Amino acid sequence: MKTYYYNLLNNESLDALLKRPAIDLNGAFEIVRPVLSDIKQNGLIAALKYAAKFDNFSGKELLVQPEEFVTAERNLNPAVKEAIEKASENIEKFHKRQLPEPYEIETMPGVRCSREYRAIENVGLYIPGGNAILPSTMLMLGIPAHIAGCKRIVACSPAKDGKVNDALLFAAKVAGVSEFYKIGGAQAVAMMAYGAGTINKVSKIFGPGNQFVTAAKLLVSIDIEGCAIDMPAGPSEVLVIADENARADYIASDLLSQAEHGADSQVVFITTSEKLIVQVEAELNKQTGVLPRREFAFKSLESSFSLLVENPDQAFSFSNQYAPEHLILHLDEAEKYKEKVINAGSVFLGQYSPESAGDYASGTNHSLPTYGYAKSFGGVSVESFMKSITFQKLTRDGLRAIAGVVETLAKTESLEAHRNAVSIRIKDDN
């Protein structure tokens, strides 16, 4: 990892550090557009064609059958089952508190306004299955969807040799998801967004994926015949802020926990101690060498960096501009710095709060904004699977009281029918 000195950087250099490694979304758009168009026009036949081409799917039935869930649970290692169940309990506990409360208020005498929440009826969950199998993502998406009360929850993930991973199917069962299709990539996004044969379309798609999945999600979200998506997303990332008392081995392990995701992941280390930078670099070399996914980690570290700052204010200033997906604070009394965090997906406070805990089992959601989108998006939550509806009820006296305001504003905007909708009632009332 390269090292930079905050006080020696001009604005142009700082802006360059804030940019993530380039993703060729334009190239991905060109590749996935024909796939989306074909499935949009030809439905299930086209979806099966691309599943065979990109996922090596050889069957004719994409839907996971009930007996496959039973077999998966029977074959799964008991320790893995127990871990999935315990993680599910924690995720459910945390997310149940997110259910939004309706409210009603009288804005003026005789004018009552209220807001209520409804679940999105049909949602689609994309679970990656390429470089790694992610039952944790199934829990992170399926559980809040279930808590929200979504009537239909569809999951898609590529199958290997016609079979979905046992842990993934068990996680789906635990999360209450039974409509599971053996299809991945842009073809899965298209199938969920547009529908295919007897497979009805969904209203919103959730979940991470590679650049082709991301490109497909973005394209269907701007197609009037497509559907909404959770958020734009790029490769995984972490930013660590540490003081001189932090442990280099802990920091290195946190950086590598993200670097191993993929070659396009980025990790950033910020500290007030130049000595710690040297120690962390040594630990990175030591720990990376024994990782099964060290090739991904090495590539990721090539586009990552350390930043030496003079004080915490400089560290948080850079972090808030970077807006990391994950922010880890290896600081004494880390909680006292919470108010300094303005832009971040999820924050991990203190040396015993590794990002891995949030990824799997602490209870918070790991489906988070990346690529700087934490400036405008939060992570997936129960509310993400819901929408609000407002109501208003006016009495005769309430309408009389507000009539002048409405009529004046309608006249100002030259919307005579708007004005008349009030005037006709007031005139009739007299």
Secondary structure, DSSP 8 states (H G I E B T S, - for coil): -EEEEGGG--HHHHHHHHS-----HHHHHHHHHHHHHHHHHHHHHHHHHHHHHHH----S--B--HHHHHHHHHHS-HHHHHHHHHHHHHHHHHHHTT----EEEEEETTEEEEEEEEE-SEEEEE---SSS--HHHHHHHHHHHHHHT-SEEEEE---BTTB--HHHHHHHHHHT--EEES--HHHHHHHHHH-BTTB---SEEE----HHHHHHHHHHHTSTTS-EES----S-EEEEEE-TTS-HHHHHHHHHHHHTT-TT-EEEEEES-HHHHHHHHHHHHHHHTT-TTHHHHHHHHHT-EEEE-SSHHHHHHHHHHH--SEEEEE-TTGGGGGGG--S-SEEEESTT--HHHHHHTSSS------TTGGGT-----GGGGEEEEEEEEE-HHHHHHHHHHHHHHHHHTT-HHHHHHHHHHHHHH-
